[in-house]
Structures are given as C-alpha cells and as structure tokens.
Amino acid sequence: MYGSTDCSESSAMADLLNDLGVQFEFRAVNRDDAAAREWEQLDGDKLPVLRFGNNAFVRGFDRIKIQQLFGWVGC
C-alpha cells in the first residue's frame, strides 16, 4: 500500500486492512524516495493506492472495493 503519514485516507485504509486481517506493507511516499518513485509509476496522482498482485489496484480509499477484493462482501 502506498500512502502518506499525513493522509487520513491512508490511515483509514491501513486500519481497514488490519481489521480484515490482511498483511500488507505500508510505503510512505512522503518519507521514502523509492516508494514515491514507485507510486509515481503506478499512479502518481491519488493516495492511497493499494496494489494487490500485479494487476489489481485500488486508488483512493474505497471501503467496498477493498472488502470485495478480499472476499468480505458480495457484488
């Protein structure tokens, strides 16, 4: 997950992932230059960005989409 330590949506996404029991790595783009470059290549516009595997992305904090991605709610 790419986010910022100053972003409330990044904190909310991290909290939701923890609540769902999802293991993830938080990449703070405002504190890590390498993470910022990776984020810019993926999106570079919106935070947070959740990368799941090579093809699944959630841009911005979208609770329903995250829950669907991890099988917690139906479509």
A tleap script that builds the chain and sets N, CA, C and O, in Angstrom:
source leaprc.protein.ff14SB
mol = sequence {
  NMET TYR GLY SER THR ASP CYS SER GLU SER
  SER ALA MET ALA ASP LEU LEU ASN ASP LEU
  GLY VAL GLN PHE GLU PHE ARG ALA VAL ASN
  ARG ASP ASP ALA ALA ALA ARG GLU TRP GLU
  GLN LEU ASP GLY ASP LYS LEU PRO VAL LEU
  ARG PHE GLY ASN ASN ALA PHE VAL ARG GLY
  PHE ASP ARG ILE LYS ILE GLN GLN LEU PHE
  GLY TRP VAL GLY CCYS
}
set mol.1.N position { 0.837 -1.164 0.000 }
set mol.1.CA position { 0.000 0.000 0.000 }
set mol.1.C position { 0.886 1.232 0.000 }
set mol.1.O position { 1.803 1.355 0.812 }
set mol.2.N position { 0.603 2.139 -0.918 }
set mol.2.CA position { 1.305 3.415 -0.982 }
set mol.2.C position { 0.406 4.472 -0.353 }
set mol.2.O position { -0.759 4.617 -0.723 }
set mol.3.N position { 0.962 5.199 0.593 }
set mol.3.CA position { 0.193 6.221 1.269 }
set mol.3.C position { 1.118 7.275 1.840 }
set mol.3.O position { 2.313 7.308 1.548 }
set mol.4.N position { 0.543 8.126 2.653 }
set mol.4.CA position { 1.293 9.189 3.298 }
set mol.4.C position { 0.965 9.177 4.780 }
set mol.4.O position { -0.172 8.910 5.172 }
set mol.5.N position { 1.949 9.462 5.589 }
set mol.5.CA position { 1.718 9.518 7.032 }
set mol.5.C position { 0.871 10.731 7.404 }
set mol.5.O position { 0.390 10.818 8.534 }
set mol.6.N position { 0.678 11.670 6.476 }
set mol.6.CA position { -0.131 12.872 6.706 }
set mol.6.C position { -1.535 12.768 6.120 }
set mol.6.O position { -2.284 13.744 6.145 }
set mol.7.N position { -1.901 11.609 5.595 }
set mol.7.CA position { -3.155 11.453 4.855 }
set mol.7.C position { -4.147 10.611 5.666 }
set mol.7.O position { -3.868 9.461 6.002 }
set mol.8.N position { -5.305 11.200 5.973 }
set mol.8.CA position { -6.306 10.475 6.763 }
set mol.8.C position { -6.866 9.268 6.003 }
set mol.8.O position { -7.206 8.258 6.619 }
set mol.9.N position { -6.966 9.359 4.672 }
set mol.9.CA position { -7.456 8.219 3.896 }
set mol.9.C position { -6.448 7.072 3.912 }
set mol.9.O position { -6.840 5.905 3.903 }
set mol.10.N position { -5.156 7.390 3.935 }
set mol.10.CA position { -4.131 6.345 4.040 }
set mol.10.C position { -4.266 5.622 5.378 }
set mol.10.O position { -4.172 4.397 5.440 }
set mol.11.N position { -4.485 6.378 6.434 }
set mol.11.CA position { -4.666 5.781 7.764 }
set mol.11.C position { -5.921 4.921 7.808 }
set mol.11.O position { -5.912 3.834 8.386 }
set mol.12.N position { -7.003 5.404 7.196 }
set mol.12.CA position { -8.255 4.645 7.176 }
set mol.12.C position { -8.095 3.341 6.406 }
set mol.12.O position { -8.616 2.309 6.826 }
set mol.13.N position { -7.375 3.376 5.275 }
set mol.13.CA position { -7.160 2.160 4.502 }
set mol.13.C position { -6.316 1.163 5.293 }
set mol.13.O position { -6.619 -0.030 5.312 }
set mol.14.N position { -5.271 1.643 5.937 }
set mol.14.CA position { -4.419 0.766 6.744 }
set mol.14.C position { -5.232 0.141 7.872 }
set mol.14.O position { -5.090 -1.051 8.148 }
set mol.15.N position { -6.084 0.931 8.529 }
set mol.15.CA position { -6.929 0.401 9.602 }
set mol.15.C position { -7.868 -0.678 9.079 }
set mol.15.O position { -8.036 -1.717 9.717 }
set mol.16.N position { -8.482 -0.440 7.920 }
set mol.16.CA position { -9.399 -1.425 7.342 }
set mol.16.C position { -8.656 -2.713 6.999 }
set mol.16.O position { -9.142 -3.801 7.304 }
set mol.17.N position { -7.499 -2.609 6.376 }
set mol.17.CA position { -6.730 -3.806 6.038 }
set mol.17.C position { -6.359 -4.585 7.289 }
set mol.17.O position { -6.430 -5.814 7.303 }
set mol.18.N position { -5.965 -3.876 8.338 }
set mol.18.CA position { -5.667 -4.547 9.605 }
set mol.18.C position { -6.908 -5.229 10.168 }
set mol.18.O position { -6.829 -6.363 10.641 }
set mol.19.N position { -8.068 -4.544 10.121 }
set mol.19.CA position { -9.325 -5.122 10.612 }
set mol.19.C position { -9.704 -6.376 9.843 }
set mol.19.O position { -10.278 -7.307 10.410 }
set mol.20.N position { -9.382 -6.406 8.538 }
set mol.20.CA position { -9.690 -7.568 7.698 }
set mol.20.C position { -8.651 -8.684 7.841 }
set mol.20.O position { -8.822 -9.772 7.292 }
set mol.21.N position { -7.578 -8.407 8.581 }
set mol.21.CA position { -6.526 -9.408 8.764 }
set mol.21.C position { -5.609 -9.548 7.567 }
set mol.21.O position { -4.979 -10.590 7.386 }
set mol.22.N position { -5.525 -8.507 6.742 }
set mol.22.CA position { -4.702 -8.538 5.540 }
set mol.22.C position { -3.289 -8.068 5.891 }
set mol.22.O position { -3.100 -6.995 6.464 }
set mol.23.N position { -2.318 -8.882 5.541 }
set mol.23.CA position { -0.933 -8.469 5.727 }
set mol.23.C position { -0.538 -7.575 4.561 }
set mol.23.O position { -0.801 -7.900 3.403 }
set mol.24.N position { 0.092 -6.454 4.868 }
set mol.24.CA position { 0.483 -5.519 3.824 }
set mol.24.C position { 1.698 -4.730 4.284 }
set mol.24.O position { 2.027 -4.677 5.469 }
set mol.25.N position { 2.345 -4.124 3.313 }
set mol.25.CA position { 3.475 -3.245 3.592 }
set mol.25.C position { 3.029 -1.814 3.316 }
set mol.25.O position { 2.534 -1.514 2.230 }
set mol.26.N position { 3.202 -0.940 4.287 }
set mol.26.CA position { 2.866 0.470 4.116 }
set mol.26.C position { 4.085 1.197 3.573 }
set mol.26.O position { 5.133 1.226 4.219 }
set mol.27.N position { 3.953 1.785 2.392 }
set mol.27.CA position { 5.042 2.521 1.751 }
set mol.27.C position { 4.698 4.007 1.817 }
set mol.27.O position { 3.848 4.484 1.065 }
set mol.28.N position { 5.353 4.732 2.706 }
set mol.28.CA position { 5.075 6.153 2.916 }
set mol.28.C position { 5.786 6.988 1.853 }
set mol.28.O position { 7.000 7.183 1.906 }
set mol.29.N position { 5.014 7.471 0.896 }
set mol.29.CA position { 5.610 8.218 -0.217 }
set mol.29.C position { 6.163 9.571 0.224 }
set mol.29.O position { 6.990 10.162 -0.470 }
set mol.30.N position { 5.712 10.054 1.365 }
set mol.30.CA position { 6.214 11.338 1.851 }
set mol.30.C position { 7.493 11.186 2.673 }
set mol.30.O position { 8.084 12.184 3.088 }
set mol.31.N position { 7.921 9.957 2.908 }
set mol.31.CA position { 9.128 9.723 3.702 }
set mol.31.C position { 10.144 8.806 3.045 }
set mol.31.O position { 11.256 8.649 3.551 }
set mol.32.N position { 9.779 8.200 1.929 }
set mol.32.CA position { 10.639 7.210 1.276 }
set mol.32.C position { 10.704 7.538 -0.222 }
set mol.32.O position { 9.720 7.374 -0.943 }
set mol.33.N position { 11.862 7.997 -0.674 }
set mol.33.CA position { 12.007 8.394 -2.081 }
set mol.33.C position { 11.752 7.240 -3.043 }
set mol.33.O position { 11.156 7.443 -4.101 }
set mol.34.N position { 12.192 6.035 -2.695 }
set mol.34.CA position { 11.975 4.880 -3.567 }
set mol.34.C position { 10.475 4.580 -3.669 }
set mol.34.O position { 9.974 4.283 -4.754 }
set mol.35.N position { 9.775 4.656 -2.560 }
set mol.35.CA position { 8.325 4.428 -2.566 }
set mol.35.C position { 7.628 5.499 -3.396 }
set mol.35.O position { 6.688 5.198 -4.130 }
set mol.36.N position { 8.077 6.737 -3.287 }
set mol.36.CA position { 7.482 7.825 -4.066 }
set mol.36.C position { 7.658 7.589 -5.564 }
set mol.36.O position { 6.733 7.830 -6.339 }
set mol.37.N position { 8.824 7.124 -5.974 }
set mol.37.CA position { 9.053 6.832 -7.402 }
set mol.37.C position { 8.160 5.689 -7.878 }
set mol.37.O position { 7.593 5.759 -8.968 }
set mol.38.N position { 8.032 4.633 -7.065 }
set mol.38.CA position { 7.162 3.509 -7.438 }
set mol.38.C position { 5.717 3.983 -7.570 }
set mol.38.O position { 5.024 3.627 -8.524 }
set mol.39.N position { 5.272 4.781 -6.615 }
set mol.39.CA position { 3.903 5.295 -6.629 }
set mol.39.C position { 3.667 6.162 -7.865 }
set mol.39.O position { 2.609 6.081 -8.489 }
set mol.40.N position { 4.643 6.986 -8.217 }
set mol.40.CA position { 4.516 7.823 -9.405 }
set mol.40.C position { 4.381 6.985 -10.668 }
set mol.40.O position { 3.663 7.375 -11.588 }
set mol.41.N position { 5.054 5.845 -10.732 }
set mol.41.CA position { 4.942 4.963 -11.899 }
set mol.41.C position { 3.590 4.263 -11.939 }
set mol.41.O position { 3.068 3.993 -13.021 }
set mol.42.N position { 3.012 3.963 -10.771 }
set mol.42.CA position { 1.707 3.310 -10.712 }
set mol.42.C position { 0.565 4.281 -10.968 }
set mol.42.O position { -0.341 4.001 -11.753 }
set mol.43.N position { 0.620 5.423 -10.297 }
set mol.43.CA position { -0.487 6.363 -10.338 }
set mol.43.C position { 0.019 7.800 -10.280 }
set mol.43.O position { -0.195 8.581 -11.207 }
set mol.44.N position { 0.683 8.135 -9.194 }
set mol.44.CA position { 1.271 9.449 -9.042 }
set mol.44.C position { 0.283 10.581 -8.868 }
set mol.44.O position { 0.663 11.751 -8.909 }
set mol.45.N position { -0.988 10.244 -8.674 }
set mol.45.CA position { -1.999 11.280 -8.576 }
set mol.45.C position { -2.786 11.198 -7.279 }
set mol.45.O position { -3.012 12.214 -6.622 }
set mol.46.N position { -3.201 10.007 -6.912 }
set mol.46.CA position { -4.119 9.837 -5.792 }
set mol.46.C position { -3.505 8.942 -4.734 }
set mol.46.O position { -2.810 7.973 -5.040 }
set mol.47.N position { -3.774 9.285 -3.482 }
set mol.47.CA position { -3.374 8.450 -2.347 }
set mol.47.C position { -4.619 8.102 -1.555 }
set mol.47.O position { -5.561 8.893 -1.511 }
set mol.48.N position { -4.641 6.973 -0.948 }
set mol.48.CA position { -3.674 5.884 -1.027 }
set mol.48.C position { -3.896 5.042 -2.278 }
set mol.48.O position { -4.924 5.150 -2.946 }
set mol.49.N position { -2.916 4.207 -2.578 }
set mol.49.CA position { -3.018 3.232 -3.657 }
set mol.49.C position { -2.670 1.880 -3.072 }
set mol.49.O position { -1.614 1.705 -2.463 }
set mol.50.N position { -3.563 0.927 -3.261 }
set mol.50.CA position { -3.325 -0.433 -2.813 }
set mol.50.C position { -3.031 -1.280 -4.035 }
set mol.50.O position { -3.848 -1.366 -4.952 }
set mol.51.N position { -1.873 -1.898 -4.044 }
set mol.51.CA position { -1.514 -2.805 -5.138 }
set mol.51.C position { -1.635 -4.216 -4.595 }
set mol.51.O position { -1.036 -4.559 -3.576 }
set mol.52.N position { -2.419 -5.028 -5.290 }
set mol.52.CA position { -2.649 -6.415 -4.901 }
set mol.52.C position { -2.204 -7.274 -6.065 }
set mol.52.O position { -2.881 -7.328 -7.093 }
set mol.53.N position { -1.071 -7.947 -5.917 }
set mol.53.CA position { -0.521 -8.709 -7.023 }
set mol.53.C position { -0.008 -7.759 -8.090 }
set mol.53.O position { 0.419 -6.645 -7.788 }
set mol.54.N position { -0.051 -8.199 -9.330 }
set mol.54.CA position { 0.461 -7.366 -10.415 }
set mol.54.C position { -0.615 -6.569 -11.128 }
set mol.54.O position { -0.306 -5.604 -11.827 }
set mol.55.N position { -1.886 -6.957 -10.962 }
set mol.55.CA position { -2.922 -6.346 -11.789 }
set mol.55.C position { -4.029 -5.634 -11.033 }
set mol.55.O position { -4.741 -4.828 -11.632 }
set mol.56.N position { -4.205 -5.895 -9.749 }
set mol.56.CA position { -5.316 -5.306 -9.012 }
set mol.56.C position { -4.853 -4.068 -8.258 }
set mol.56.O position { -3.873 -4.108 -7.514 }
set mol.57.N position { -5.568 -2.973 -8.461 }
set mol.57.CA position { -5.246 -1.717 -7.801 }
set mol.57.C position { -6.521 -1.102 -7.247 }
set mol.57.O position { -7.590 -1.202 -7.849 }
set mol.58.N position { -6.391 -0.469 -6.097 }
set mol.58.CA position { -7.465 0.356 -5.564 }
set mol.58.C position { -6.853 1.735 -5.373 }
set mol.58.O position { -5.908 1.906 -4.603 }
set mol.59.N position { -7.395 2.703 -6.074 }
set mol.59.CA position { -6.907 4.087 -5.979 }
set mol.59.C position { -7.860 4.878 -5.100 }
set mol.59.O position { -9.052 4.974 -5.393 }
set mol.60.N position { -7.334 5.443 -4.028 }
set mol.60.CA position { -8.172 6.143 -3.069 }
set mol.60.C position { -8.788 5.150 -2.100 }
set mol.60.O position { -8.761 3.942 -2.335 }
set mol.61.N position { -9.336 5.657 -1.024 }
set mol.61.CA position { -9.936 4.789 -0.007 }
set mol.61.C position { -11.351 4.435 -0.427 }
set mol.61.O position { -12.264 5.255 -0.327 }
set mol.62.N position { -11.525 3.204 -0.897 }
set mol.62.CA position { -12.819 2.695 -1.340 }
set mol.62.C position { -13.112 1.438 -0.524 }
set mol.62.O position { -12.713 0.333 -0.893 }
set mol.63.N position { -13.816 1.628 0.593 }
set mol.63.CA position { -14.078 0.526 1.540 }
set mol.63.C position { -14.723 -0.680 0.853 }
set mol.63.O position { -14.287 -1.812 1.058 }
set mol.64.N position { -15.746 -0.448 0.048 }
set mol.64.CA position { -16.473 -1.546 -0.605 }
set mol.64.C position { -15.557 -2.311 -1.557 }
set mol.64.O position { -15.550 -3.542 -1.557 }
set mol.65.N position { -14.797 -1.599 -2.352 }
set mol.65.CA position { -13.903 -2.255 -3.307 }
set mol.65.C position { -12.853 -3.105 -2.585 }
set mol.65.O position { -12.533 -4.211 -3.021 }
set mol.66.N position { -12.325 -2.584 -1.489 }
set mol.66.CA position { -11.333 -3.342 -0.716 }
set mol.66.C position { -11.971 -4.588 -0.126 }
set mol.66.O position { -11.393 -5.673 -0.180 }
set mol.67.N position { -13.170 -4.432 0.440 }
set mol.67.CA position { -13.856 -5.590 1.004 }
set mol.67.C position { -14.170 -6.628 -0.072 }
set mol.67.O position { -14.055 -7.828 0.177 }
set mol.68.N position { -14.560 -6.187 -1.249 }
set mol.68.CA position { -14.820 -7.118 -2.348 }
set mol.68.C position { -13.544 -7.816 -2.790 }
set mol.68.O position { -13.553 -9.015 -3.070 }
set mol.69.N position { -12.454 -7.075 -2.854 }
set mol.69.CA position { -11.172 -7.635 -3.276 }
set mol.69.C position { -10.750 -8.783 -2.371 }
set mol.69.O position { -10.173 -9.767 -2.832 }
set mol.70.N position { -11.037 -8.654 -1.098 }
set mol.70.CA position { -10.643 -9.684 -0.138 }
set mol.70.C position { -11.803 -10.604 0.258 }
set mol.70.O position { -11.714 -11.349 1.234 }
set mol.71.N position { -12.896 -10.538 -0.520 }
set mol.71.CA position { -13.979 -11.501 -0.368 }
set mol.71.C position { -14.878 -11.305 0.829 }
set mol.71.O position { -15.479 -12.269 1.304 }
set mol.72.N position { -14.991 -10.089 1.335 }
set mol.72.CA position { -15.815 -9.865 2.525 }
set mol.72.C position { -17.229 -9.459 2.220 }
set mol.72.O position { -18.092 -9.596 3.086 }
set mol.73.N position { -17.519 -8.959 1.017 }
set mol.73.CA position { -18.896 -8.600 0.652 }
set mol.73.C position { -19.143 -9.018 -0.781 }
set mol.73.O position { -18.212 -9.161 -1.573 }
set mol.74.N position { -20.417 -9.214 -1.104 }
set mol.74.CA position { -20.782 -9.587 -2.458 }
set mol.74.C position { -20.794 -8.384 -3.380 }
set mol.74.O position { -20.636 -7.242 -2.949 }
set mol.75.N position { -20.988 -8.669 -4.668 }
set mol.75.CA position { -21.006 -7.589 -5.659 }
set mol.75.C position { -22.324 -6.879 -5.647 }
set mol.75.O position { -22.526 -5.939 -6.416 }
savepdb mol mol.pdb
quit
